[in-house]
Amino acid sequence: MGEQSGFKDKWSRCVDCGQAFLFSEGEQRFFWSKGLEKPKRCPDCRELRKRTLARAHHG
Ligand SMILES: [Zn+2]
């Protein structure tokens, strides 16, 4: 209910490296619009993970 207009910048903690990262209002809106869960990892770890997965796909 009515949560979609209540986005505010939030701090989260990365499950991989443990550093705090900002989950910005714009990102929250993006994640919400895609029906995604909020990120558990900082942008650095997300990027690293993406690359690792991409490489795993190539074999
Ligand atoms: Zn991290």
N, CA, C, O and the ligand as a Tripos MOL2 file, in Angstrom:
@<TRIPOS>MOLECULE
protein
  237   235    60     0     0
PROTEIN
NO_CHARGES

@<TRIPOS>ATOM
      1 N           0.8270   -1.2070    0.0000 N.3       1 MET1
      2 CA          0.0000    0.0000    0.0000 C.3       1 MET1
      3 C           0.8580    1.2520    0.0000 C.2       1 MET1
      4 O           1.9270    1.2100    0.6090 O.2       1 MET1
      5 N           0.5280    2.2470   -0.5610 N.am      2 GLY2
      6 CA          1.0710    3.5950   -0.6350 C.3       2 GLY2
      7 C           2.5580    3.7950   -0.3400 C.2       2 GLY2
      8 O           2.9830    4.9180   -0.0720 O.2       2 GLY2
      9 N           3.3520    2.7290   -0.3850 N.am      3 GLU3
     10 CA          4.7570    2.8820   -0.0330 C.3       3 GLU3
     11 C           5.5750    3.4810   -1.1760 C.2       3 GLU3
     12 O           6.6580    4.0190   -0.9490 O.2       3 GLU3
     13 N           5.0670    3.3910   -2.3830 N.am      4 GLN4
     14 CA          5.9010    3.7380   -3.5350 C.3       4 GLN4
     15 C           6.3090    5.2010   -3.5940 C.2       4 GLN4
     16 O           7.2550    5.5470   -4.3020 O.2       4 GLN4
     17 N           5.6170    6.0640   -2.8670 N.am      5 SER5
     18 CA          5.9980    7.4670   -2.8880 C.3       5 SER5
     19 C           6.8670    7.8370   -1.6920 C.2       5 SER5
     20 O           7.2410    8.9980   -1.5240 O.2       5 SER5
     21 N           7.1880    6.8440   -0.8600 N.am      6 GLY6
     22 CA          7.9240    7.1330    0.3630 C.3       6 GLY6
     23 C           9.3950    6.7760    0.3170 C.2       6 GLY6
     24 O           9.9830    6.4780    1.3560 O.2       6 GLY6
     25 N          10.0090    6.7970   -0.8660 N.am      7 PHE7
     26 CA         11.4210    6.4400   -0.9510 C.3       7 PHE7
     27 C          12.3060    7.5370   -0.3750 C.2       7 PHE7
     28 O          12.1100    8.7270   -0.6210 O.2       7 PHE7
     29 N          13.2840    7.0900    0.3990 N.am      8 LYS8
     30 CA         14.2840    8.0090    0.9430 C.3       8 LYS8
     31 C          15.6340    7.3160    0.8910 C.2       8 LYS8
     32 O          15.7090    6.0880    0.9390 O.2       8 LYS8
     33 N          16.6870    8.0900    0.7940 N.am      9 ASP9
     34 CA         18.0190    7.4880    0.8410 C.3       9 ASP9
     35 C          18.1800    6.6710    2.1220 C.2       9 ASP9
     36 O          17.8120    7.1080    3.2130 O.2       9 ASP9
     37 N          18.7470    5.4620    1.9560 N.am     10 LYS10
     38 CA         18.9030    4.5700    3.1060 C.3      10 LYS10
     39 C          20.2990    3.9860    3.1110 C.2      10 LYS10
     40 O          20.8990    3.7620    2.0600 O.2      10 LYS10
     41 N          20.8060    3.7420    4.3050 N.am     11 TRP11
     42 CA         22.0830    3.0440    4.4120 C.3      11 TRP11
     43 C          21.8260    1.5730    4.6580 C.2      11 TRP11
     44 O          20.9570    1.1850    5.4400 O.2      11 TRP11
     45 N          22.6250    0.7580    3.9520 N.am     12 SER12
     46 CA         22.5330   -0.6770    4.1000 C.3      12 SER12
     47 C          23.9340   -1.2190    4.3510 C.2      12 SER12
     48 O          24.9230   -0.5190    4.1370 O.2      12 SER12
     49 N          24.0160   -2.4480    4.7980 N.am     13 ARG13
     50 CA         25.3370   -3.0330    5.0170 C.3      13 ARG13
     51 C          25.5460   -4.2120    4.0850 C.2      13 ARG13
     52 O          24.6920   -5.0900    3.9610 O.2      13 ARG13
     53 N          26.6890   -4.2130    3.4390 N.am     14 CYS14
     54 CA         27.0010   -5.2480    2.4660 C.3      14 CYS14
     55 C          27.2550   -6.5830    3.1660 C.2      14 CYS14
     56 O          28.0090   -6.6450    4.1370 O.2      14 CYS14
     57 N          26.6190   -7.6580    2.6690 N.am     15 VAL15
     58 CA         26.7940   -8.9700    3.2930 C.3      15 VAL15
     59 C          28.1450   -9.5960    2.9420 C.2      15 VAL15
     60 O          28.5980  -10.5220    3.6150 O.2      15 VAL15
     61 N          28.7810   -9.0910    1.8940 N.am     16 ASP16
     62 CA         30.0670   -9.6520    1.4790 C.3      16 ASP16
     63 C          31.2470   -9.0000    2.2040 C.2      16 ASP16
     64 O          32.0390   -9.6880    2.8470 O.2      16 ASP16
     65 N          31.3620   -7.6840    2.1010 N.am     17 CYS17
     66 CA         32.5330   -7.0070    2.6720 C.3      17 CYS17
     67 C          32.1960   -6.2650    3.9610 C.2      17 CYS17
     68 O          33.1010   -5.8070    4.6590 O.2      17 CYS17
     69 N          30.9210   -6.1410    4.2880 N.am     18 GLY18
     70 CA         30.5210   -5.5440    5.5490 C.3      18 GLY18
     71 C          30.5440   -4.0300    5.5770 C.2      18 GLY18
     72 O          30.2770   -3.4320    6.6200 O.2      18 GLY18
     73 N          30.8560   -3.3950    4.4630 N.am     19 GLN19
     74 CA         30.8860   -1.9410    4.4690 C.3      19 GLN19
     75 C          29.4810   -1.3840    4.2440 C.2      19 GLN19
     76 O          28.6470   -2.0020    3.5820 O.2      19 GLN19
     77 N          29.2430   -0.1990    4.8140 N.am     20 ALA20
     78 CA         27.9600    0.4640    4.6320 C.3      20 ALA20
     79 C          27.9160    1.1000    3.2520 C.2      20 ALA20
     80 O          28.8990    1.6880    2.8020 O.2      20 ALA20
     81 N          26.7850    0.9830    2.5870 N.am     21 PHE21
     82 CA         26.6280    1.6190    1.2840 C.3      21 PHE21
     83 C          25.2700    2.2850    1.2250 C.2      21 PHE21
     84 O          24.3190    1.8710    1.8870 O.2      21 PHE21
     85 N          25.2050    3.3330    0.4090 N.am     22 LEU22
     86 CA         23.9750    4.0900    0.2990 C.3      22 LEU22
     87 C          23.0580    3.4710   -0.7530 C.2      22 LEU22
     88 O          23.4480    3.2740   -1.9040 O.2      22 LEU22
     89 N          21.8510    3.1730   -0.3340 N.am     23 PHE23
     90 CA         20.8210    2.7010   -1.2610 C.3      23 PHE23
     91 C          19.9330    3.9140   -1.5140 C.2      23 PHE23
     92 O          19.0270    4.2270   -0.7410 O.2      23 PHE23
     93 N          20.2230    4.5740   -2.6130 N.am     24 SER24
     94 CA         19.6270    5.8900   -2.8330 C.3      24 SER24
     95 C          18.1500    5.7990   -3.1980 C.2      24 SER24
     96 O          17.6440    4.7500   -3.5970 O.2      24 SER24
     97 N          17.4980    6.9060   -3.0510 N.am     25 GLU25
     98 CA         16.0770    7.0100   -3.3590 C.3      25 GLU25
     99 C          15.8210    6.5970   -4.8180 C.2      25 GLU25
    100 O          14.8600    5.8840   -5.1080 O.2      25 GLU25
    101 N          16.6870    7.0490   -5.7240 N.am     26 GLY26
    102 CA         16.5410    6.7030   -7.1400 C.3      26 GLY26
    103 C          16.6850    5.2050   -7.3870 C.2      26 GLY26
    104 O          15.9400    4.6200   -8.1740 O.2      26 GLY26
    105 N          17.6580    4.5880   -6.7030 N.am     27 GLU27
    106 CA         17.8650    3.1450   -6.8490 C.3      27 GLU27
    107 C          16.6790    2.3730   -6.2860 C.2      27 GLU27
    108 O          16.2280    1.3890   -6.8730 O.2      27 GLU27
    109 N          16.1840    2.8290   -5.1480 N.am     28 GLN28
    110 CA         15.0290    2.1480   -4.5480 C.3      28 GLN28
    111 C          13.8530    2.1560   -5.5030 C.2      28 GLN28
    112 O          13.1490    1.1580   -5.6590 O.2      28 GLN28
    113 N          13.6540    3.3050   -6.1430 N.am     29 ARG29
    114 CA         12.5870    3.4380   -7.1110 C.3      29 ARG29
    115 C          12.7800    2.4440   -8.2530 C.2      29 ARG29
    116 O          11.8320    1.7860   -8.6810 O.2      29 ARG29
    117 N          14.0280    2.3410   -8.7470 N.am     30 PHE30
    118 CA         14.3660    1.4340   -9.8330 C.3      30 PHE30
    119 C          14.1050   -0.0110   -9.4250 C.2      30 PHE30
    120 O          13.4640   -0.7600  -10.1610 O.2      30 PHE30
    121 N          14.6050   -0.4060   -8.2450 N.am     31 PHE31
    122 CA         14.4290   -1.7760   -7.7720 C.3      31 PHE31
    123 C          12.9500   -2.0850   -7.5930 C.2      31 PHE31
    124 O          12.4710   -3.1650   -7.9410 O.2      31 PHE31
    125 N          12.2430   -1.1060   -7.0420 N.am     32 TRP32
    126 CA         10.8130   -1.3160   -6.8050 C.3      32 TRP32
    127 C          10.0810   -1.5050   -8.1240 C.2      32 TRP32
    128 O           9.2300   -2.3860   -8.2430 O.2      32 TRP32
    129 N          10.4140   -0.6720   -9.1280 N.am     33 SER33
    130 CA          9.7300   -0.7290  -10.4170 C.3      33 SER33
    131 C           9.9770   -2.0580  -11.1160 C.2      33 SER33
    132 O           9.1400   -2.5220  -11.8900 O.2      33 SER33
    133 N          11.1370   -2.6770  -10.8430 N.am     34 LYS34
    134 CA         11.4750   -3.9710  -11.4390 C.3      34 LYS34
    135 C          10.9910   -5.1280  -10.5840 C.2      34 LYS34
    136 O          11.1210   -6.2880  -10.9740 O.2      34 LYS34
    137 N          10.4350   -4.8190   -9.4240 N.am     35 GLY35
    138 CA          9.9690   -5.8740   -8.5260 C.3      35 GLY35
    139 C          11.1150   -6.6430   -7.8900 C.2      35 GLY35
    140 O          10.9640   -7.8090   -7.5280 O.2      35 GLY35
    141 N          12.2830   -5.9730   -7.7540 N.am     36 LEU36
    142 CA         13.4580   -6.6350   -7.1790 C.3      36 LEU36
    143 C          13.5300   -6.4130   -5.6760 C.2      36 LEU36
    144 O          13.0060   -5.4300   -5.1510 O.2      36 LEU36
    145 N          14.1880   -7.3460   -4.9950 N.am     37 GLU37
    146 CA         14.4850   -7.1430   -3.5840 C.3      37 GLU37
    147 C          15.5920   -6.1200   -3.4480 C.2      37 GLU37
    148 O          16.3810   -5.9110   -4.3700 O.2      37 GLU37
    149 N          15.6430   -5.4840   -2.2850 N.am     38 LYS38
    150 CA         16.7100   -4.5060   -2.0990 C.3      38 LYS38
    151 C          18.0650   -5.2130   -2.0880 C.2      38 LYS38
    152 O          18.1750   -6.3480   -1.6230 O.2      38 LYS38
    153 N          19.0910   -4.5390   -2.6000 N.am     39 PRO39
    154 CA         20.4030   -5.1790   -2.7150 C.3      39 PRO39
    155 C          21.0200   -5.4910   -1.3660 C.2      39 PRO39
    156 O          20.8880   -4.7190   -0.4160 O.2      39 PRO39
    157 N          21.7020   -6.6370   -1.2890 N.am     40 LYS40
    158 CA         22.3760   -7.0300   -0.0490 C.3      40 LYS40
    159 C          23.8450   -6.6750   -0.1050 C.2      40 LYS40
    160 O          24.5520   -6.7530    0.9000 O.2      40 LYS40
    161 N          24.3110   -6.2780   -1.3000 N.am     41 ARG41
    162 CA         25.7340   -6.0080   -1.4780 C.3      41 ARG41
    163 C          25.9720   -4.5860   -1.9370 C.2      41 ARG41
    164 O          25.1190   -3.9650   -2.5700 O.2      41 ARG41
    165 N          27.1540   -4.0820   -1.6030 N.am     42 CYS42
    166 CA         27.5380   -2.7510   -2.0400 C.3      42 CYS42
    167 C          27.7830   -2.7760   -3.5500 C.2      42 CYS42
    168 O          27.9680   -3.8460   -4.1300 O.2      42 CYS42
    169 N          27.7860   -1.6150   -4.1830 N.am     43 PRO43
    170 CA         27.9890   -1.5640   -5.6390 C.3      43 PRO43
    171 C          29.2590   -2.2780   -6.0830 C.2      43 PRO43
    172 O          29.2680   -2.9290   -7.1270 O.2      43 PRO43
    173 N          30.3350   -2.1660   -5.3000 N.am     44 ASP44
    174 CA         31.5920   -2.8370   -5.6520 C.3      44 ASP44
    175 C          31.4110   -4.3470   -5.7270 C.2      44 ASP44
    176 O          31.8090   -4.9810   -6.7040 O.2      44 ASP44
    177 N          30.8030   -4.9190   -4.6830 N.am     45 CYS45
    178 CA         30.6260   -6.3620   -4.6260 C.3      45 CYS45
    179 C          29.6170   -6.8310   -5.6690 C.2      45 CYS45
    180 O          29.7380   -7.9290   -6.2130 O.2      45 CYS45
    181 N          28.6290   -5.9990   -5.9400 N.am     46 ARG46
    182 CA         27.6550   -6.3520   -6.9880 C.3      46 ARG46
    183 C          28.3570   -6.4680   -8.3430 C.2      46 ARG46
    184 O          28.1330   -7.4040   -9.1110 O.2      46 ARG46
    185 N          29.2160   -5.4740   -8.6040 N.am     47 GLU47
    186 CA         29.9470   -5.4510   -9.8680 C.3      47 GLU47
    187 C          30.8610   -6.6710   -9.9770 C.2      47 GLU47
    188 O          30.9220   -7.3370  -11.0100 O.2      47 GLU47
    189 N          31.5620   -6.9410   -8.8880 N.am     48 LEU48
    190 CA         32.4830   -8.0760   -8.8420 C.3      48 LEU48
    191 C          31.7270   -9.3790   -9.0960 C.2      48 LEU48
    192 O          32.1750  -10.2360   -9.8570 O.2      48 LEU48
    193 N          30.5820   -9.5090   -8.4500 N.am     49 ARG49
    194 CA         29.7570  -10.7000   -8.5600 C.3      49 ARG49
    195 C          29.2520  -10.8920   -9.9850 C.2      49 ARG49
    196 O          29.2300  -11.9970  -10.5260 O.2      49 ARG49
    197 N          28.8460   -9.7580  -10.5700 N.am     50 LYS50
    198 CA         28.3520   -9.7890  -11.9450 C.3      50 LYS50
    199 C          29.4340  -10.3140  -12.8820 C.2      50 LYS50
    200 O          29.1840  -11.1550  -13.7460 O.2      50 LYS50
    201 N          30.6510   -9.7880  -12.6840 N.am     51 ARG51
    202 CA         31.7740  -10.2200  -13.5190 C.3      51 ARG51
    203 C          32.0980  -11.6840  -13.2900 C.2      51 ARG51
    204 O          32.3630  -12.4250  -14.2370 O.2      51 ARG51
    205 N          32.0770  -12.0990  -12.0310 N.am     52 THR52
    206 CA         32.3840  -13.4950  -11.7140 C.3      52 THR52
    207 C          31.3640  -14.4280  -12.3400 C.2      52 THR52
    208 O          31.7200  -15.4660  -12.8990 O.2      52 THR52
    209 N          30.0870  -14.0560  -12.2460 N.am     53 LEU53
    210 CA         29.0310  -14.8780  -12.8280 C.3      53 LEU53
    211 C          29.1460  -14.9080  -14.3340 C.2      53 LEU53
    212 O          28.9520  -15.9500  -14.9600 O.2      53 LEU53
    213 N          29.4640  -13.7570  -14.9200 N.am     54 ALA54
    214 CA         29.5850  -13.6770  -16.3810 C.3      54 ALA54
    215 C          30.7100  -14.5920  -16.8510 C.2      54 ALA54
    216 O          30.5930  -15.2760  -17.8670 O.2      54 ALA54
    217 N          31.8010  -14.5880  -16.0880 N.am     55 ARG55
    218 CA         32.9250  -15.4110  -16.4710 C.3      55 ARG55
    219 C          32.5860  -16.8880  -16.2940 C.2      55 ARG55
    220 O          32.9950  -17.7250  -17.1000 O.2      55 ARG55
    221 N          31.8400  -17.2050  -15.2400 N.am     56 ALA56
    222 CA         31.4520  -18.5870  -15.0030 C.3      56 ALA56
    223 C          30.6060  -19.1190  -16.1580 C.2      56 ALA56
    224 O          30.6840  -20.2920  -16.5230 O.2      56 ALA56
    225 N          29.7900  -18.2140  -16.7250 N.am     57 HIS57
    226 CA         28.9450  -18.5970  -17.8530 C.3      57 HIS57
    227 C          29.7660  -19.0030  -19.0650 C.2      57 HIS57
    228 O          29.4040  -19.9120  -19.8110 O.2      57 HIS57
    229 N          30.8810  -18.3040  -19.2400 N.am     58 HIS58
    230 CA         31.7260  -18.5930  -20.3870 C.3      58 HIS58
    231 C          32.4800  -19.9170  -20.2010 C.2      58 HIS58
    232 O          32.8980  -20.5400  -21.1770 O.2      58 HIS58
    233 N          32.6440  -20.3310  -18.9680 N.am     59 GLY59
    234 CA         33.3080  -21.5890  -18.6960 C.3      59 GLY59
    235 C          34.8010  -21.4230  -18.5670 C.2      59 GLY59
    236 O          35.5130  -22.4000  -18.3350 O.2      59 GLY59
    237 ZN         30.6500   -5.1310   -0.4770 Zn       60 ZN60
@<TRIPOS>BOND
     1     1     2 1
     2     2     3 1
     3     3     4 2
     4     3     5 am
     5     5     6 1
     6     6     7 1
     7     7     8 2
     8     7     9 am
     9     9    10 1
    10    10    11 1
    11    11    12 2
    12    11    13 am
    13    13    14 1
    14    14    15 1
    15    15    16 2
    16    15    17 am
    17    17    18 1
    18    18    19 1
    19    19    20 2
    20    19    21 am
    21    21    22 1
    22    22    23 1
    23    23    24 2
    24    23    25 am
    25    25    26 1
    26    26    27 1
    27    27    28 2
    28    27    29 am
    29    29    30 1
    30    30    31 1
    31    31    32 2
    32    31    33 am
    33    33    34 1
    34    34    35 1
    35    35    36 2
    36    35    37 am
    37    37    38 1
    38    38    39 1
    39    39    40 2
    40    39    41 am
    41    41    42 1
    42    42    43 1
    43    43    44 2
    44    43    45 am
    45    45    46 1
    46    46    47 1
    47    47    48 2
    48    47    49 am
    49    49    50 1
    50    50    51 1
    51    51    52 2
    52    51    53 am
    53    53    54 1
    54    54    55 1
    55    55    56 2
    56    55    57 am
    57    57    58 1
    58    58    59 1
    59    59    60 2
    60    59    61 am
    61    61    62 1
    62    62    63 1
    63    63    64 2
    64    63    65 am
    65    65    66 1
    66    66    67 1
    67    67    68 2
    68    67    69 am
    69    69    70 1
    70    70    71 1
    71    71    72 2
    72    71    73 am
    73    73    74 1
    74    74    75 1
    75    75    76 2
    76    75    77 am
    77    77    78 1
    78    78    79 1
    79    79    80 2
    80    79    81 am
    81    81    82 1
    82    82    83 1
    83    83    84 2
    84    83    85 am
    85    85    86 1
    86    86    87 1
    87    87    88 2
    88    87    89 am
    89    89    90 1
    90    90    91 1
    91    91    92 2
    92    91    93 am
    93    93    94 1
    94    94    95 1
    95    95    96 2
    96    95    97 am
    97    97    98 1
    98    98    99 1
    99    99   100 2
   100    99   101 am
   101   101   102 1
   102   102   103 1
   103   103   104 2
   104   103   105 am
   105   105   106 1
   106   106   107 1
   107   107   108 2
   108   107   109 am
   109   109   110 1
   110   110   111 1
   111   111   112 2
   112   111   113 am
   113   113   114 1
   114   114   115 1
   115   115   116 2
   116   115   117 am
   117   117   118 1
   118   118   119 1
   119   119   120 2
   120   119   121 am
   121   121   122 1
   122   122   123 1
   123   123   124 2
   124   123   125 am
   125   125   126 1
   126   126   127 1
   127   127   128 2
   128   127   129 am
   129   129   130 1
   130   130   131 1
   131   131   132 2
   132   131   133 am
   133   133   134 1
   134   134   135 1
   135   135   136 2
   136   135   137 am
   137   137   138 1
   138   138   139 1
   139   139   140 2
   140   139   141 am
   141   141   142 1
   142   142   143 1
   143   143   144 2
   144   143   145 am
   145   145   146 1
   146   146   147 1
   147   147   148 2
   148   147   149 am
   149   149   150 1
   150   150   151 1
   151   151   152 2
   152   151   153 am
   153   153   154 1
   154   154   155 1
   155   155   156 2
   156   155   157 am
   157   157   158 1
   158   158   159 1
   159   159   160 2
   160   159   161 am
   161   161   162 1
   162   162   163 1
   163   163   164 2
   164   163   165 am
   165   165   166 1
   166   166   167 1
   167   167   168 2
   168   167   169 am
   169   169   170 1
   170   170   171 1
   171   171   172 2
   172   171   173 am
   173   173   174 1
   174   174   175 1
   175   175   176 2
   176   175   177 am
   177   177   178 1
   178   178   179 1
   179   179   180 2
   180   179   181 am
   181   181   182 1
   182   182   183 1
   183   183   184 2
   184   183   185 am
   185   185   186 1
   186   186   187 1
   187   187   188 2
   188   187   189 am
   189   189   190 1
   190   190   191 1
   191   191   192 2
   192   191   193 am
   193   193   194 1
   194   194   195 1
   195   195   196 2
   196   195   197 am
   197   197   198 1
   198   198   199 1
   199   199   200 2
   200   199   201 am
   201   201   202 1
   202   202   203 1
   203   203   204 2
   204   203   205 am
   205   205   206 1
   206   206   207 1
   207   207   208 2
   208   207   209 am
   209   209   210 1
   210   210   211 1
   211   211   212 2
   212   211   213 am
   213   213   214 1
   214   214   215 1
   215   215   216 2
   216   215   217 am
   217   217   218 1
   218   218   219 1
   219   219   220 2
   220   219   221 am
   221   221   222 1
   222   222   223 1
   223   223   224 2
   224   223   225 am
   225   225   226 1
   226   226   227 1
   227   227   228 2
   228   227   229 am
   229   229   230 1
   230   230   231 1
   231   231   232 2
   232   231   233 am
   233   233   234 1
   234   234   235 1
   235   235   236 2
@<TRIPOS>SUBSTRUCTURE
     1 MET1         2 RESIDUE 1 A MET
     2 GLY2         6 RESIDUE 1 A GLY
     3 GLU3        10 RESIDUE 1 A GLU
     4 GLN4        14 RESIDUE 1 A GLN
     5 SER5        18 RESIDUE 1 A SER
     6 GLY6        22 RESIDUE 1 A GLY
     7 PHE7        26 RESIDUE 1 A PHE
     8 LYS8        30 RESIDUE 1 A LYS
     9 ASP9        34 RESIDUE 1 A ASP
    10 LYS10       38 RESIDUE 1 A LYS
    11 TRP11       42 RESIDUE 1 A TRP
    12 SER12       46 RESIDUE 1 A SER
    13 ARG13       50 RESIDUE 1 A ARG
    14 CYS14       54 RESIDUE 1 A CYS
    15 VAL15       58 RESIDUE 1 A VAL
    16 ASP16       62 RESIDUE 1 A ASP
    17 CYS17       66 RESIDUE 1 A CYS
    18 GLY18       70 RESIDUE 1 A GLY
    19 GLN19       74 RESIDUE 1 A GLN
    20 ALA20       78 RESIDUE 1 A ALA
    21 PHE21       82 RESIDUE 1 A PHE
    22 LEU22       86 RESIDUE 1 A LEU
    23 PHE23       90 RESIDUE 1 A PHE
    24 SER24       94 RESIDUE 1 A SER
    25 GLU25       98 RESIDUE 1 A GLU
    26 GLY26      102 RESIDUE 1 A GLY
    27 GLU27      106 RESIDUE 1 A GLU
    28 GLN28      110 RESIDUE 1 A GLN
    29 ARG29      114 RESIDUE 1 A ARG
    30 PHE30      118 RESIDUE 1 A PHE
    31 PHE31      122 RESIDUE 1 A PHE
    32 TRP32      126 RESIDUE 1 A TRP
    33 SER33      130 RESIDUE 1 A SER
    34 LYS34      134 RESIDUE 1 A LYS
    35 GLY35      138 RESIDUE 1 A GLY
    36 LEU36      142 RESIDUE 1 A LEU
    37 GLU37      146 RESIDUE 1 A GLU
    38 LYS38      150 RESIDUE 1 A LYS
    39 PRO39      154 RESIDUE 1 A PRO
    40 LYS40      158 RESIDUE 1 A LYS
    41 ARG41      162 RESIDUE 1 A ARG
    42 CYS42      166 RESIDUE 1 A CYS
    43 PRO43      170 RESIDUE 1 A PRO
    44 ASP44      174 RESIDUE 1 A ASP
    45 CYS45      178 RESIDUE 1 A CYS
    46 ARG46      182 RESIDUE 1 A ARG
    47 GLU47      186 RESIDUE 1 A GLU
    48 LEU48      190 RESIDUE 1 A LEU
    49 ARG49      194 RESIDUE 1 A ARG
    50 LYS50      198 RESIDUE 1 A LYS
    51 ARG51      202 RESIDUE 1 A ARG
    52 THR52      206 RESIDUE 1 A THR
    53 LEU53      210 RESIDUE 1 A LEU
    54 ALA54      214 RESIDUE 1 A ALA
    55 ARG55      218 RESIDUE 1 A ARG
    56 ALA56      222 RESIDUE 1 A ALA
    57 HIS57      226 RESIDUE 1 A HIS
    58 HIS58      230 RESIDUE 1 A HIS
    59 GLY59      234 RESIDUE 1 A GLY
    60 ZN60       237 GROUP 0 **** ****
